[in-house]
Amino acid sequence: MPKPPARKNTQPARNDTQPSTTPKEKNNTTGGARRISERVKKAIHLVVHQGKTQMDAEKEADLSSGYFTIVMKKPHVRQYFNEQKVIADTDIAQLRASGEKVALITAIDLLQNSKDERIRVKMVEFLASKAPPSASPVTIVNAPGGYVYSDPRDPASGAKDVTPEEDQ
Protein backbone atom coordinates (compact mmCIF):
# COMPACT_ATOMS: atom_id res chain seq x y z
CA MET A 1 0.00 0.00 0.00
CA PRO A 2 1.49 3.32 -1.00
CA LYS A 3 2.18 5.99 1.57
CA PRO A 4 0.06 9.14 1.40
CA PRO A 5 1.95 12.19 0.20
CA ALA A 6 3.57 14.27 2.93
CA ARG A 7 1.63 17.39 3.87
CA LYS A 8 3.25 20.66 3.19
CA ASN A 9 3.27 23.30 5.88
CA THR A 10 0.91 25.94 4.51
CA GLN A 11 1.71 28.48 7.25
CA PRO A 12 4.56 30.85 6.55
CA ALA A 13 7.58 30.53 8.77
CA ARG A 14 7.34 32.90 11.70
CA ASN A 15 9.97 35.56 11.81
CA ASP A 16 11.02 36.71 15.29
CA THR A 17 10.51 40.32 14.23
CA GLN A 18 6.80 39.75 13.52
CA PRO A 19 4.43 40.67 16.34
CA SER A 20 2.79 37.79 18.14
CA THR A 21 -0.93 37.35 17.61
CA THR A 22 -1.77 34.74 20.22
CA PRO A 23 -4.88 35.62 22.23
CA LYS A 24 -2.92 36.31 25.43
CA GLU A 25 -0.51 38.63 23.66
CA LYS A 26 -3.00 40.54 21.49
CA ASN A 27 -3.75 43.01 24.29
CA ASN A 28 -0.10 43.94 24.64
CA THR A 29 0.57 44.66 20.96
CA THR A 30 -1.34 47.93 21.24
CA GLY A 31 0.91 49.10 24.06
CA GLY A 32 -2.04 49.55 26.42
CA ALA A 33 -1.89 48.73 30.10
CA ARG A 34 -3.35 45.47 31.29
CA ARG A 35 -6.57 45.61 33.26
CA ILE A 36 -6.72 45.31 37.05
CA SER A 37 -10.08 44.39 38.53
CA GLU A 38 -11.83 46.75 40.92
CA ARG A 39 -11.68 44.15 43.70
CA VAL A 40 -7.89 43.83 43.36
CA LYS A 41 -7.59 47.64 43.34
CA LYS A 42 -9.70 47.76 46.50
CA ALA A 43 -7.45 45.17 48.16
CA ILE A 44 -4.34 47.14 47.18
CA HIS A 45 -5.90 50.32 48.56
CA LEU A 46 -6.67 48.56 51.86
CA VAL A 47 -3.09 47.30 52.17
CA VAL A 48 -1.34 50.52 51.15
CA HIS A 49 -3.56 53.25 52.55
CA GLN A 50 -5.18 51.55 55.55
CA GLY A 51 -2.39 49.20 56.64
CA LYS A 52 -4.45 46.00 56.44
CA THR A 53 -2.80 42.63 56.04
CA GLN A 54 -3.09 40.91 52.68
CA MET A 55 -5.43 38.28 54.13
CA ASP A 56 -7.75 40.89 55.68
CA ALA A 57 -7.74 42.96 52.49
CA GLU A 58 -8.49 39.84 50.48
CA LYS A 59 -11.54 39.06 52.63
CA GLU A 60 -12.80 42.64 52.66
CA ALA A 61 -12.38 43.01 48.88
CA ASP A 62 -14.28 39.73 48.39
CA LEU A 63 -11.39 37.88 46.73
CA SER A 64 -10.93 34.14 46.99
CA SER A 65 -8.40 32.83 49.47
CA GLY A 66 -4.83 33.14 48.18
CA TYR A 67 -5.79 34.99 45.00
CA PHE A 68 -4.32 38.31 46.13
CA THR A 69 -0.91 36.72 46.67
CA ILE A 70 -1.05 35.18 43.19
CA VAL A 71 -2.16 38.35 41.41
CA MET A 72 0.50 40.44 43.22
CA LYS A 73 3.18 38.47 41.34
CA LYS A 74 2.01 39.91 38.02
CA PRO A 75 4.20 42.82 36.85
CA HIS A 76 1.38 45.23 35.98
CA VAL A 77 -0.30 44.66 39.36
CA ARG A 78 3.02 45.08 41.19
CA GLN A 79 3.59 48.33 39.25
CA TYR A 80 0.14 49.63 40.29
CA PHE A 81 0.89 48.61 43.90
CA ASN A 82 4.20 50.54 43.83
CA GLU A 83 2.48 53.60 42.33
CA GLN A 84 -0.06 53.51 45.15
CA LYS A 85 2.77 53.29 47.71
CA VAL A 86 4.39 56.40 46.20
CA ILE A 87 1.06 58.25 46.44
CA ALA A 88 0.62 57.15 50.06
CA ASP A 89 4.18 58.21 50.94
CA THR A 90 3.58 61.63 49.35
CA ASP A 91 0.35 62.03 51.32
CA ILE A 92 2.14 61.12 54.55
CA ALA A 93 4.94 63.60 53.83
CA GLN A 94 2.39 66.37 53.24
CA LEU A 95 0.54 65.49 56.45
CA ARG A 96 3.81 65.42 58.37
CA ALA A 97 4.77 68.86 57.01
CA SER A 98 1.40 70.34 57.97
CA GLY A 99 1.65 68.66 61.38
CA GLU A 100 5.06 70.20 61.93
CA LYS A 101 3.59 73.63 61.14
CA VAL A 102 0.82 73.10 63.67
CA ALA A 103 3.37 71.89 66.25
CA LEU A 104 5.49 75.01 65.74
CA ILE A 105 2.48 77.32 66.06
CA THR A 106 1.38 75.53 69.25
CA ALA A 107 4.93 75.63 70.66
CA ILE A 108 5.17 79.39 70.03
CA ASP A 109 1.78 79.91 71.65
CA LEU A 110 2.82 77.89 74.72
CA LEU A 111 6.12 79.75 74.89
CA GLN A 112 4.38 83.12 74.90
CA ASN A 113 1.28 82.37 76.97
CA SER A 114 2.06 79.53 79.39
CA LYS A 115 2.07 80.39 83.06
CA ASP A 116 4.21 77.35 83.92
CA GLU A 117 7.90 78.10 83.59
CA ARG A 118 8.79 74.43 82.94
CA ILE A 119 6.57 74.39 79.85
CA ARG A 120 8.17 77.57 78.53
CA VAL A 121 11.65 76.06 79.07
CA LYS A 122 10.62 72.91 77.17
CA MET A 123 9.25 75.03 74.31
CA VAL A 124 12.52 76.98 74.13
CA GLU A 125 14.42 73.69 73.92
CA PHE A 126 12.01 72.37 71.28
CA LEU A 127 12.20 75.47 69.12
CA ALA A 128 15.99 75.77 69.47
CA SER A 129 16.67 72.16 68.48
CA LYS A 130 17.77 71.58 64.88
CA ALA A 131 17.09 67.82 64.84
CA PRO A 132 13.70 66.56 63.72
CA PRO A 133 11.52 65.43 66.65
CA SER A 134 11.66 61.77 65.60
CA ALA A 135 15.48 61.61 65.58
CA SER A 136 17.10 59.68 68.41
CA PRO A 137 20.52 60.59 69.75
CA VAL A 138 23.46 58.53 68.57
CA THR A 139 26.38 57.82 70.87
CA ILE A 140 29.71 56.95 69.31
CA VAL A 141 32.21 55.22 71.56
CA ASN A 142 35.91 54.97 70.74
CA ALA A 143 36.37 51.26 71.23
CA PRO A 144 38.66 48.80 69.51
CA GLY A 145 36.98 46.93 66.68
CA GLY A 146 36.02 43.30 66.76
CA TYR A 147 34.30 41.00 69.16
CA VAL A 148 35.78 39.23 72.14
CA TYR A 149 34.31 35.98 73.32
CA SER A 150 35.17 35.02 76.86
CA ASP A 151 34.74 31.32 77.42
CA PRO A 152 33.65 30.73 81.00
CA ARG A 153 35.31 27.28 80.96
CA ASP A 154 38.70 28.84 80.18
CA PRO A 155 40.29 30.36 83.33
CA ALA A 156 42.77 32.33 81.19
CA SER A 157 39.94 34.35 79.58
CA GLY A 158 39.17 36.12 82.84
CA ALA A 159 35.48 35.30 82.59
CA LYS A 160 33.47 34.19 85.58
CA ASP A 161 31.29 31.14 85.38
CA VAL A 162 27.84 32.17 86.58
CA THR A 163 26.20 28.82 85.91
CA PRO A 164 24.13 27.85 88.95
CA GLU A 165 25.54 24.82 90.71
CA GLU A 166 23.27 21.89 91.41
CA ASP A 167 23.10 20.57 94.93
CA GLN A 168 23.99 16.91 95.07
KAGICOR-V155467 format. One line per field, one symbol per residue. phi: phi as a letter, one per 30 degrees, with the letter a starting at -180 (. if undefined). A space follows every 50 residues. Layout:
phi = ???
This chain:
phi = .dddddddddddddcdddddbdedcdddddiddddbddddddddddddcc iddddddddddicddidddddddddddddddddddddddddddddddddd ddddddddddddcddddddddddddddddcdddddcdccccdbddjcbcc dddcdddidcdcdddddc
